Amino acid sequence: MNRTMKMLNLGALMAAAVLYLVSTTDVAAQGRNCAPRDAVVERLASGYGETRQSVGLGANNAVVEVFASTETGSWTITVTVPGGLTCLVASGQSFERVAEALPSADNDA
């Protein structure tokens, strides 16, 4: 898979996560793949060797985290709502860190 396809796939993944965040509330999250955060983090670590790679604040003060294993390449995106419930948003394979320079201020990209 070339670099452009990887970036498009990552963009689609992030768009799906944003859509999920917009529609997630404590009540709506209870029917999905959700559990207390400690249990989710433990399962990702023990079952998949994944550790937190990045974190951000999403809509409605939800915490979005990316967990991944640099050994196996597996990754998982979670969303934790203010009530403490953590839900799995997406997961997959072929995780890799990317460090790209931001476009300059005069570039409208």
Number of C-alpha atoms within 10 A of each C-alpha: 5 6 8 9 10 12 11 11 12 12 12 12 15 14 12 13 19 16 11 15 21 12 11 19 16 14 8 9 20 14 9 11 12 18 17 13 17 11 12 17 18 14 13 19 16 10 9 18 18 23 19 16 14 11 14 11 12 17 15 13 12 22 18 22 22 19 23 28 21 16 10 13 15 19 24 22 21 24 28 25 22 13 11 15 19 28 23 18 21 15 15 11 12 12 17 12 8 6 6 6 6 8 9 8 7 6 7 6 7
